[in-house]
Amino acid sequence: MDITGSSAFVSYDSILLQHDVPVRRAYVLLHGLTASPPQFAAFGRLLFDRGANVLIPRLPHHGYADRLTPALRALTAEELRVFAAASVERAASLADEVVVVGFSVGGLLAAWIGQRYPVARVTAIAPFFGVAWLPGRLTSPLARIALVAPNRYLWWNPVLRGSLMPAHGYPRVPTHALAQAAQLGQEVLRDAARVRPAASDVQIVVNASEAAVSNATARDLARSWARSTGQRIVLHRLRGLPASHDIIEPERNPDIVRRLYPALVDLVDR
């Protein structure tokens, strides 16, 4: 199943786990930037075993066999909006109740969906709304500068470079893709400050030792949602984890995943 267009040259496509009988709940699991659906495969299986249908859609330009493909530099904020909307529509055909869970840029998309669609719940895990060491007020102007400057590729690990695993993810990220995601994140923050979320329940999960994305901006989003709804918005701070952003990837951090998955599954399926 491919909801993002042609699957030519795709090694890691969308994943659908569907029961043979009608179920009450369907989950949409949105992977992070440069990752692909296998990032959430084991997590999705746990939810499936609890009786839900699970959709893990492939983000645009992700999952290609060529891990050094330049395709991701063409990613736009509009593509991400269309993708998020299509994912919710597909999940709505799988069950009466839709729950959205996203990690990093997928967490950003989960928040975007929660702002606009009356789904049952959204959980944004380590959502990308800015860089940890960068003041939030600089995110938008720097994103605009990055988009007019020539695209550059940043290695996730400058030492391992192209040998960085897992195989289902890209080892580098284009600056233009980061800037597009950052601009969409600013849109979510602006909307959250003005309009209450459409989702019935919203929650945010962050690593208290996060070293990559901005936990402060995630807190700003939680405060905006709390003001607009008049309700307490749950922001879960995961303590005792290392200073790692990639806390849900089984192939990269298996020890973290073994510790985190049981509690995280309970959290999103409560």
Phi and psi in degrees as GROMACS dihedral restraints (atoms count N, CA, C in turn):
[ dihedral_restraints ]
;  ai    aj    ak    al  type     phi  dphi    fc
    3     4     5     6     1  -137.6    20    10
    4     5     6     7     1   109.8    20    10
    6     7     8     9     1   -98.1    20    10
    7     8     9    10     1     9.6    20    10
    9    10    11    12     1  -112.0    20    10
   10    11    12    13     1     8.9    20    10
   12    13    14    15     1   117.0    20    10
   13    14    15    16     1  -154.9    20    10
   15    16    17    18     1   -60.0    20    10
   16    17    18    19     1   138.0    20    10
   18    19    20    21     1   -99.6    20    10
   19    20    21    22     1    15.1    20    10
   21    22    23    24     1   -58.5    20    10
   22    23    24    25     1   134.0    20    10
   24    25    26    27     1    70.4    20    10
   25    26    27    28     1    11.0    20    10
   27    28    29    30     1   -90.2    20    10
   28    29    30    31     1   126.9    20    10
   30    31    32    33     1   -95.9    20    10
   31    32    33    34     1   -30.5    20    10
   33    34    35    36     1  -125.7    20    10
   34    35    36    37     1    92.1    20    10
   36    37    38    39     1   -94.6    20    10
   37    38    39    40     1  -179.8    20    10
   39    40    41    42     1   -58.5    20    10
   40    41    42    43     1   151.6    20    10
   42    43    44    45     1  -119.8    20    10
   43    44    45    46     1   133.9    20    10
   45    46    47    48     1  -126.5    20    10
   46    47    48    49     1   122.2    20    10
   48    49    50    51     1  -111.1    20    10
   49    50    51    52     1   110.6    20    10
   51    52    53    54     1  -131.0    20    10
   52    53    54    55     1   130.7    20    10
   54    55    56    57     1   -74.5    20    10
   55    56    57    58     1   159.5    20    10
   57    58    59    60     1   -80.2    20    10
   58    59    60    61     1    -9.8    20    10
   60    61    62    63     1  -122.7    20    10
   61    62    63    64     1   158.0    20    10
   63    64    65    66     1   -59.8    20    10
   64    65    66    67     1   142.7    20    10
   66    67    68    69     1  -127.4    20    10
   67    68    69    70     1   163.7    20    10
   69    70    71    72     1   -80.7    20    10
   70    71    72    73     1   -34.4    20    10
   72    73    74    75     1  -127.3    20    10
   73    74    75    76     1   140.8    20    10
   75    76    77    78     1  -123.3    20    10
   76    77    78    79     1   136.7    20    10
   78    79    80    81     1  -104.5    20    10
   79    80    81    82     1   139.3    20    10
   81    82    83    84     1  -109.7    20    10
   82    83    84    85     1   120.9    20    10
   84    85    86    87     1  -112.0    20    10
   85    86    87    88     1   118.5    20    10
   87    88    89    90     1  -108.4    20    10
   88    89    90    91     1   115.5    20    10
   90    91    92    93     1   -76.4    20    10
   91    92    93    94     1   173.5    20    10
   93    94    95    96     1   -87.9    20    10
   94    95    96    97     1   172.7    20    10
   96    97    98    99     1   -62.9    20    10
   97    98    99   100     1   133.4    20    10
   99   100   101   102     1    73.9    20    10
  100   101   102   103     1    -5.7    20    10
  102   103   104   105     1   -88.3    20    10
  103   104   105   106     1  -161.8    20    10
  105   106   107   108     1  -159.5    20    10
  106   107   108   109     1   174.2    20    10
  108   109   110   111     1   -52.1    20    10
  109   110   111   112     1   -34.2    20    10
  111   112   113   114     1   -57.5    20    10
  112   113   114   115     1   -19.5    20    10
  114   115   116   117     1   -56.7    20    10
  115   116   117   118     1   -33.0    20    10
  117   118   119   120     1  -107.2    20    10
  118   119   120   121     1     6.3    20    10
  120   121   122   123     1   -61.7    20    10
  121   122   123   124     1   -49.1    20    10
  123   124   125   126     1   -66.0    20    10
  124   125   126   127     1   -39.5    20    10
  126   127   128   129     1   -63.9    20    10
  127   128   129   130     1   -43.5    20    10
  129   130   131   132     1   -62.4    20    10
  130   131   132   133     1   -36.7    20    10
  132   133   134   135     1   -63.0    20    10
  133   134   135   136     1   -37.0    20    10
  135   136   137   138     1   -63.7    20    10
  136   137   138   139     1   -40.1    20    10
  138   139   140   141     1   -70.3    20    10
  139   140   141   142     1   -38.6    20    10
  141   142   143   144     1   -61.2    20    10
  142   143   144   145     1   -42.0    20    10
  144   145   146   147     1   -65.3    20    10
  145   146   147   148     1   -19.6    20    10
  147   148   149   150     1   -85.9    20    10
  148   149   150   151     1    -0.2    20    10
  150   151   152   153     1   106.4    20    10
  151   152   153   154     1     7.4    20    10
  153   154   155   156     1  -101.0    20    10
  154   155   156   157     1   155.6    20    10
  156   157   158   159     1   -83.5    20    10
  157   158   159   160     1   148.0    20    10
  159   160   161   162     1  -134.1    20    10
  160   161   162   163     1   127.1    20    10
  162   163   164   165     1  -114.9    20    10
  163   164   165   166     1   124.9    20    10
  165   166   167   168     1  -120.5    20    10
  166   167   168   169     1    88.3    20    10
  168   169   170   171     1   -79.2    20    10
  169   170   171   172     1   150.1    20    10
  171   172   173   174     1   -85.5    20    10
  172   173   174   175     1   123.2    20    10
  174   175   176   177     1   -61.7    20    10
  175   176   177   178     1   151.5    20    10
  177   178   179   180     1   -54.4    20    10
  178   179   180   181     1   136.9    20    10
  180   181   182   183     1    69.9    20    10
  181   182   183   184     1    14.2    20    10
  183   184   185   186     1  -106.0    20    10
  184   185   186   187     1   164.4    20    10
  186   187   188   189     1    77.5    20    10
  187   188   189   190     1    13.3    20    10
  189   190   191   192     1   -73.5    20    10
  190   191   192   193     1   151.6    20    10
  192   193   194   195     1   -62.9    20    10
  193   194   195   196     1   -36.6    20    10
  195   196   197   198     1   -80.6    20    10
  196   197   198   199     1   103.9    20    10
  198   199   200   201     1   -68.2    20    10
  199   200   201   202     1   -17.1    20    10
  201   202   203   204     1  -103.5    20    10
  202   203   204   205     1    20.5    20    10
  204   205   206   207     1   -57.1    20    10
  205   206   207   208     1   142.2    20    10
  207   208   209   210     1   -85.3    20    10
  208   209   210   211     1     4.5    20    10
  210   211   212   213     1   -57.7    20    10
  211   212   213   214     1   -35.5    20    10
  213   214   215   216     1   -66.8    20    10
  214   215   216   217     1   -19.9    20    10
  216   217   218   219     1   -65.6    20    10
  217   218   219   220     1   -17.1    20    10
  219   220   221   222     1   -87.1    20    10
  220   221   222   223     1    -3.3    20    10
  222   223   224   225     1   -58.7    20    10
  223   224   225   226     1   137.3    20    10
  225   226   227   228     1  -126.2    20    10
  226   227   228   229     1   159.3    20    10
  228   229   230   231     1   -61.9    20    10
  229   230   231   232     1   -36.1    20    10
  231   232   233   234     1   -65.1    20    10
  232   233   234   235     1   -39.8    20    10
  234   235   236   237     1   -59.1    20    10
  235   236   237   238     1   -40.5    20    10
  237   238   239   240     1   -66.5    20    10
  238   239   240   241     1   -38.2    20    10
  240   241   242   243     1   -62.7    20    10
  241   242   243   244     1   -48.1    20    10
  243   244   245   246     1   -62.4    20    10
  244   245   246   247     1   -42.4    20    10
  246   247   248   249     1   -61.1    20    10
  247   248   249   250     1   -46.5    20    10
  249   250   251   252     1   -62.4    20    10
  250   251   252   253     1   -43.8    20    10
  252   253   254   255     1   -63.0    20    10
  253   254   255   256     1   -43.1    20    10
  255   256   257   258     1   -64.9    20    10
  256   257   258   259     1   -34.9    20    10
  258   259   260   261     1   -65.7    20    10
  259   260   261   262     1   -42.6    20    10
  261   262   263   264     1   -65.3    20    10
  262   263   264   265     1   -42.7    20    10
  264   265   266   267     1   -60.7    20    10
  265   266   267   268     1   -42.6    20    10
  267   268   269   270     1   -64.7    20    10
  268   269   270   271     1   -43.3    20    10
  270   271   272   273     1   -65.2    20    10
  271   272   273   274     1   -34.2    20    10
  273   274   275   276     1   -63.8    20    10
  274   275   276   277     1   -21.7    20    10
  276   277   278   279     1   -83.0    20    10
  277   278   279   280     1    -6.3    20    10
  279   280   281   282     1   -99.4    20    10
  280   281   282   283     1   -19.1    20    10
  282   283   284   285     1  -169.1    20    10
  283   284   285   286     1   166.5    20    10
  285   286   287   288     1   -73.0    20    10
  286   287   288   289     1   -31.2    20    10
  288   289   290   291     1  -115.2    20    10
  289   290   291   292     1   130.1    20    10
  291   292   293   294     1  -114.6    20    10
  292   293   294   295     1   130.1    20    10
  294   295   296   297     1  -121.3    20    10
  295   296   297   298     1   132.7    20    10
  297   298   299   300     1  -113.9    20    10
  298   299   300   301     1   130.6    20    10
  300   301   302   303     1  -128.2    20    10
  301   302   303   304     1   131.4    20    10
  303   304   305   306     1  -139.1    20    10
  304   305   306   307     1   151.4    20    10
  306   307   308   309     1  -118.9    20    10
  307   308   309   310     1   133.1    20    10
  309   310   311   312     1    60.4    20    10
  310   311   312   313     1  -118.0    20    10
  312   313   314   315     1   -63.6    20    10
  313   314   315   316     1   -32.5    20    10
  315   316   317   318     1   -62.2    20    10
  316   317   318   319     1   -33.7    20    10
  318   319   320   321     1   -67.0    20    10
  319   320   321   322     1   -39.1    20    10
  321   322   323   324     1   -58.1    20    10
  322   323   324   325     1   -46.0    20    10
  324   325   326   327     1   -66.1    20    10
  325   326   327   328     1   -36.0    20    10
  327   328   329   330     1   -60.6    20    10
  328   329   330   331     1   -42.4    20    10
  330   331   332   333     1   -65.1    20    10
  331   332   333   334     1   -40.0    20    10
  333   334   335   336     1   -60.7    20    10
  334   335   336   337     1   -44.2    20    10
  336   337   338   339     1   -63.5    20    10
  337   338   339   340     1   -45.4    20    10
  339   340   341   342     1   -60.9    20    10
  340   341   342   343     1   -30.7    20    10
  342   343   344   345     1   -70.4    20    10
  343   344   345   346     1   -27.7    20    10
  345   346   347   348     1  -117.4    20    10
  346   347   348   349     1   -22.7    20    10
  348   349   350   351     1  -119.9    20    10
  349   350   351   352     1   138.1    20    10
  351   352   353   354     1   -80.1    20    10
  352   353   354   355     1    56.0    20    10
  354   355   356   357     1   -77.5    20    10
  355   356   357   358     1   167.0    20    10
  357   358   359   360     1   -69.7    20    10
  358   359   360   361     1   -39.5    20    10
  360   361   362   363     1  -160.6    20    10
  361   362   363   364     1   147.9    20    10
  363   364   365   366     1  -126.8    20    10
  364   365   366   367     1   140.5    20    10
  366   367   368   369     1  -125.9    20    10
  367   368   369   370     1   115.2    20    10
  369   370   371   372     1  -100.1    20    10
  370   371   372   373     1   113.9    20    10
  372   373   374   375     1  -100.3    20    10
  373   374   375   376     1   122.7    20    10
  375   376   377   378     1    43.7    20    10
  376   377   378   379     1    53.6    20    10
  378   379   380   381     1   -67.1    20    10
  379   380   381   382     1   145.1    20    10
  381   382   383   384     1   -90.9    20    10
  382   383   384   385     1   105.3    20    10
  384   385   386   387     1  -122.9    20    10
  385   386   387   388     1     3.6    20    10
  387   388   389   390     1   162.8    20    10
  388   389   390   391     1   173.9    20    10
  390   391   392   393     1   -92.6    20    10
  391   392   393   394     1   143.2    20    10
  393   394   395   396     1   -55.8    20    10
  394   395   396   397     1   -41.8    20    10
  396   397   398   399     1   -91.5    20    10
  397   398   399   400     1     3.6    20    10
  399   400   401   402     1  -107.6    20    10
  400   401   402   403     1   126.6    20    10
  402   403   404   405     1   -56.3    20    10
  403   404   405   406     1   138.1    20    10
  405   406   407   408     1   -56.5    20    10
  406   407   408   409     1   -33.7    20    10
  408   409   410   411     1   -66.7    20    10
  409   410   411   412     1   -16.7    20    10
  411   412   413   414     1   -92.9    20    10
  412   413   414   415     1   -10.0    20    10
  414   415   416   417     1   -60.6    20    10
  415   416   417   418     1   -49.5    20    10
  417   418   419   420     1   -65.3    20    10
  418   419   420   421     1   -49.6    20    10
  420   421   422   423     1   -63.5    20    10
  421   422   423   424     1   -36.6    20    10
  423   424   425   426     1   -69.2    20    10
  424   425   426   427     1   -34.0    20    10
  426   427   428   429     1   -64.1    20    10
  427   428   429   430     1   -41.3    20    10
  429   430   431   432     1   -63.6    20    10
  430   431   432   433     1   -40.6    20    10
  432   433   434   435     1   -64.3    20    10
  433   434   435   436     1   -43.2    20    10
  435   436   437   438     1   -61.5    20    10
  436   437   438   439     1   -33.7    20    10
  438   439   440   441     1   -75.9    20    10
  439   440   441   442     1   -24.5    20    10
  441   442   443   444     1   -92.3    20    10
  442   443   444   445     1   -16.0    20    10
  444   445   446   447     1   -83.2    20    10
  445   446   447   448     1   159.2    20    10
  447   448   449   450     1   -59.2    20    10
  448   449   450   451     1   142.1    20    10
  450   451   452   453     1   -64.4    20    10
  451   452   453   454     1   141.6    20    10
  453   454   455   456     1  -130.3    20    10
  454   455   456   457     1   158.0    20    10
  456   457   458   459     1  -108.2    20    10
  457   458   459   460     1   132.2    20    10
  459   460   461   462     1  -110.5    20    10
  460   461   462   463     1   125.8    20    10
  462   463   464   465     1   -74.9    20    10
  463   464   465   466     1   134.2    20    10
  465   466   467   468     1   -62.2    20    10
  466   467   468   469     1   -35.6    20    10
  468   469   470   471     1  -130.8    20    10
  469   470   471   472     1   104.0    20    10
  471   472   473   474     1   -62.9    20    10
  472   473   474   475     1   -17.0    20    10
  474   475   476   477     1   -86.3    20    10
  475   476   477   478     1   -52.1    20    10
  477   478   479   480     1   -75.7    20    10
  478   479   480   481     1   -30.2    20    10
  480   481   482   483     1    47.8    20    10
  481   482   483   484     1  -122.3    20    10
  483   484   485   486     1   -68.5    20    10
  484   485   486   487     1   -12.1    20    10
  486   487   488   489     1   -90.0    20    10
  487   488   489   490     1     1.0    20    10
  489   490   491   492     1   -63.6    20    10
  490   491   492   493     1   131.7    20    10
  492   493   494   495     1   -99.6    20    10
  493   494   495   496     1   163.3    20    10
  495   496   497   498     1   -83.5    20    10
  496   497   498   499     1   165.2    20    10
  498   499   500   501     1   -67.7    20    10
  499   500   501   502     1   -22.3    20    10
  501   502   503   504     1   -85.6    20    10
  502   503   504   505     1     9.7    20    10
  504   505   506   507     1  -126.3    20    10
  505   506   507   508     1   157.3    20    10
  507   508   509   510     1   -82.5    20    10
  508   509   510   511     1   140.3    20    10
  510   511   512   513     1   -84.2    20    10
  511   512   513   514     1    -1.9    20    10
  513   514   515   516     1  -141.9    20    10
  514   515   516   517     1   160.3    20    10
  516   517   518   519     1  -130.4    20    10
  517   518   519   520     1   135.0    20    10
  519   520   521   522     1   -77.9    20    10
  520   521   522   523     1   141.1    20    10
  522   523   524   525     1   -63.7    20    10
  523   524   525   526     1   -32.0    20    10
  525   526   527   528     1   -65.9    20    10
  526   527   528   529     1   -38.2    20    10
  528   529   530   531     1   -66.0    20    10
  529   530   531   532     1   -41.8    20    10
  531   532   533   534     1   -60.2    20    10
  532   533   534   535     1   -42.7    20    10
  534   535   536   537     1   -66.3    20    10
  535   536   537   538     1   -39.9    20    10
  537   538   539   540     1   -62.5    20    10
  538   539   540   541     1   -44.0    20    10
  540   541   542   543     1   -63.9    20    10
  541   542   543   544     1   -40.2    20    10
  543   544   545   546     1   -63.0    20    10
  544   545   546   547     1   -39.1    20    10
  546   547   548   549     1   -65.7    20    10
  547   548   549   550     1   -39.5    20    10
  549   550   551   552     1   -64.8    20    10
  550   551   552   553     1   -37.8    20    10
  552   553   554   555     1   -60.9    20    10
  553   554   555   556     1   -40.1    20    10
  555   556   557   558     1   -64.3    20    10
  556   557   558   559     1   -35.7    20    10
  558   559   560   561     1   -62.2    20    10
  559   560   561   562     1   -44.5    20    10
  561   562   563   564     1   -61.3    20    10
  562   563   564   565     1   -44.2    20    10
  564   565   566   567     1   -64.0    20    10
  565   566   567   568     1   -40.3    20    10
  567   568   569   570     1   -64.8    20    10
  568   569   570   571     1   -45.2    20    10
  570   571   572   573     1   -65.1    20    10
  571   572   573   574     1   -40.1    20    10
  573   574   575   576     1   -64.1    20    10
  574   575   576   577     1   -29.0    20    10
  576   577   578   579     1   -74.6    20    10
  577   578   579   580     1   -15.7    20    10
  579   580   581   582     1  -112.5    20    10
  580   581   582   583     1   -32.8    20    10
  582   583   584   585     1  -131.4    20    10
  583   584   585   586     1   138.8    20    10
  585   586   587   588     1   -68.8    20    10
  586   587   588   589     1   150.2    20    10
  588   589   590   591     1   -66.0    20    10
  589   590   591   592     1   146.3    20    10
  591   592   593   594     1   -78.1    20    10
  592   593   594   595     1   -26.0    20    10
  594   595   596   597     1   -64.8    20    10
  595   596   597   598     1   146.6    20    10
  597   598   599   600     1   -68.7    20    10
  598   599   600   601     1   -30.3    20    10
  600   601   602   603     1  -145.3    20    10
  601   602   603   604     1   133.1    20    10
  603   604   605   606     1  -131.9    20    10
  604   605   606   607     1   140.4    20    10
  606   607   608   609     1  -149.5    20    10
  607   608   609   610     1   154.5    20    10
  609   610   611   612     1  -127.1    20    10
  610   611   612   613     1   138.7    20    10
  612   613   614   615     1  -122.9    20    10
  613   614   615   616     1   127.1    20    10
  615   616   617   618     1  -131.2    20    10
  616   617   618   619     1   152.5    20    10
  618   619   620   621     1   -83.3    20    10
  619   620   621   622     1   119.6    20    10
  621   622   623   624     1   -59.4    20    10
  622   623   624   625     1   -22.6    20    10
  624   625   626   627     1  -102.6    20    10
  625   626   627   628     1    21.1    20    10
  627   628   629   630     1   -54.0    20    10
  628   629   630   631     1   134.5    20    10
  630   631   632   633     1  -118.2    20    10
  631   632   633   634     1    -3.7    20    10
  633   634   635   636     1  -113.2    20    10
  634   635   636   637     1   -58.7    20    10
  636   637   638   639     1   -95.4    20    10
  637   638   639   640     1   166.1    20    10
  639   640   641   642     1   -86.7    20    10
  640   641   642   643     1   109.7    20    10
  642   643   644   645     1   -69.4    20    10
  643   644   645   646     1   -30.9    20    10
  645   646   647   648     1   -62.0    20    10
  646   647   648   649     1   -40.8    20    10
  648   649   650   651     1   -70.3    20    10
  649   650   651   652     1   -34.7    20    10
  651   652   653   654     1   -61.9    20    10
  652   653   654   655     1   -38.8    20    10
  654   655   656   657     1   -65.6    20    10
  655   656   657   658     1   -37.8    20    10
  657   658   659   660     1   -60.0    20    10
  658   659   660   661     1   -42.0    20    10
  660   661   662   663     1   -63.0    20    10
  661   662   663   664     1   -44.7    20    10
  663   664   665   666     1   -60.1    20    10
  664   665   666   667     1   -40.8    20    10
  666   667   668   669     1   -65.1    20    10
  667   668   669   670     1   -41.2    20    10
  669   670   671   672     1   -62.8    20    10
  670   671   672   673     1   -44.6    20    10
  672   673   674   675     1   -63.3    20    10
  673   674   675   676     1   -38.8    20    10
  675   676   677   678     1   -65.4    20    10
  676   677   678   679     1   -41.1    20    10
  678   679   680   681     1   -65.6    20    10
  679   680   681   682     1   -41.8    20    10
  681   682   683   684     1   -75.3    20    10
  682   683   684   685     1   -27.8    20    10
  684   685   686   687     1   -97.4    20    10
  685   686   687   688     1   -18.8    20    10
  687   688   689   690     1    71.0    20    10
  688   689   690   691     1    16.6    20    10
  690   691   692   693     1  -122.9    20    10
  691   692   693   694     1   160.2    20    10
  693   694   695   696     1   -75.6    20    10
  694   695   696   697     1   123.1    20    10
  696   697   698   699     1   -95.7    20    10
  697   698   699   700     1   127.1    20    10
  699   700   701   702     1   -79.2    20    10
  700   701   702   703     1   123.2    20    10
  702   703   704   705     1  -119.4    20    10
  703   704   705   706     1   106.9    20    10
  705   706   707   708     1   -88.0    20    10
  706   707   708   709     1   124.5    20    10
  708   709   710   711     1  -103.5    20    10
  709   710   711   712     1   115.0    20    10
  711   712   713   714     1   -83.1    20    10
  712   713   714   715     1   117.9    20    10
  714   715   716   717     1  -106.4    20    10
  715   716   717   718     1   155.7    20    10
  717   718   719   720     1    86.5    20    10
  718   719   720   721     1     4.2    20    10
  720   721   722   723     1   -94.0    20    10
  721   722   723   724     1   154.4    20    10
  723   724   725   726     1   -68.6    20    10
  724   725   726   727     1   170.2    20    10
  726   727   728   729     1   -76.0    20    10
  727   728   729   730     1    68.7    20    10
  729   730   731   732     1  -126.7    20    10
  730   731   732   733     1   138.8    20    10
  732   733   734   735     1   -82.0    20    10
  733   734   735   736     1   -42.0    20    10
  735   736   737   738     1   -82.2    20    10
  736   737   738   739     1    79.9    20    10
  738   739   740   741     1   -96.9    20    10
  739   740   741   742     1     0.4    20    10
  741   742   743   744     1  -119.5    20    10
  742   743   744   745     1     2.1    20    10
  744   745   746   747     1   -86.9    20    10
  745   746   747   748     1   108.4    20    10
  747   748   749   750     1   -60.5    20    10
  748   749   750   751     1   -34.5    20    10
  750   751   752   753     1   -79.9    20    10
  751   752   753   754     1   -17.3    20    10
  753   754   755   756     1  -100.2    20    10
  754   755   756   757     1   -39.5    20    10
  756   757   758   759     1  -132.2    20    10
  757   758   759   760     1    67.0    20    10
  759   760   761   762     1   -61.9    20    10
  760   761   762   763     1   -34.1    20    10
  762   763   764   765     1   -66.1    20    10
  763   764   765   766     1   -41.8    20    10
  765   766   767   768     1   -63.3    20    10
  766   767   768   769     1   -44.2    20    10
  768   769   770   771     1   -62.0    20    10
  769   770   771   772     1   -42.4    20    10
  771   772   773   774     1   -60.8    20    10
  772   773   774   775     1   -35.7    20    10
  774   775   776   777     1   -77.4    20    10
  775   776   777   778     1   -35.3    20    10
  777   778   779   780     1   -91.6    20    10
  778   779   780   781     1   -37.5    20    10
  780   781   782   783     1   -56.0    20    10
  781   782   783   784     1   -46.9    20    10
  783   784   785   786     1   -57.1    20    10
  784   785   786   787     1   -46.0    20    10
  786   787   788   789     1   -68.3    20    10
  787   788   789   790     1   -38.0    20    10
  789   790   791   792     1   -68.8    20    10
  790   791   792   793     1   -38.9    20    10
  792   793   794   795     1   -63.2    20    10
  793   794   795   796     1   -44.5    20    10
  795   796   797   798     1   -59.6    20    10
  796   797   798   799     1   -37.9    20    10
  798   799   800   801     1   -66.3    20    10
  799   800   801   802     1   -45.9    20    10
  801   802   803   804     1   -80.3    20    10
  802   803   804   805     1   -19.7    20    10
  804   805   806   807     1  -109.3    20    10
  805   806   807   808     1    19.2    20    10
